[in-house]
């Protein structure tokens, strides 16, 4: 009898422990991606590069025609030790030794190297590859085109969806800049509060169409790269090095405390246009919080996980905005880092 009581107590104890451990996991799981056809890639079951496929030879030739003046504008920000970071990410660059070494030759050559410790693809101006964002489901962590992280992820790089796959092709296409701050008549769009779906910091489909009409440019087309200027990126602006440590700290907090950007309805609209990539002057491109505060960075899921649309963040769009350049040839190639989730870079606009 005592043995039966002990076994029952042991059994229920194990059940309680499993419930405590598994309940949070089960409640956090979102099984939407497991539904048939949720994100079956139009590029085939083996595709690993997503929407960059929309950039055809014809699209490249069309982009070249946008170059009228031969002007070149770089869109990347400076990578430095004190730039704003998301969470605990960091960038530490040191030069070991001054000079780092010498050849010991008759002409007395010396040289310098740099040593960088960082989440290389996810700080500063950053390109989000298709191995960056996934969804936790009851079957595992789900990524673009039905790939589960448990099947392709390793501590030394991803065996699928690595950024080197997209880097092999690169982006040469039409770039479209939407100056949403000017469209709404403000210097900087406000950060949404999460209290309503129609806050001015949440960019809508009508806002996108309205900005295109105001800027007198052609509608968004298949294979375009669409960039949003919100003014929020000016918290980390060209005057950064002239700020005091206290001012940098304050601006970093403001920069990271949510951001304006397209809401999920606008993000779905962009997906339907079959764009090649989206980007902005903010750390996440989309509105944070968005239309549903309980589903943060939902556009990342819509774009990367569901449609294979990549994202490039923390762009310096100020020169294009100042010169009212809204259409241009956009050129960017991520670094060929095998198995990486993203890449640093310095995109170029040519007009």
Beta strands, then each sheet from edge to edge (+ up, - down):
strand 1: 72-74
strand 2: 91-94
strand 3: 101-102
strand 4: 110-111
strand 5: 115-118
strand 6: 126-128
strand 7: 135-137
strand 8: 140-143
strand 9: 147-148
strand 10: 153-154
strand 11: 157-158
strand 12: 171-179
strand 13: 202-203
strand 14: 225-229
strand 15: 261-262
strand 16: 277-280
strand 17: 310-313
strand 18: 327-332
strand 19: 342-344
strand 20: 348-350
sheet 1: 1+ 20- 18+ 12- 14- 16- 17- 6+ 19-
sheet 2: 2+ 5-
sheet 3: 3+ 4-
sheet 4: 7+ 8- 9+
sheet 5: 10+ 11-
sheet 6: 13+ 15+
end
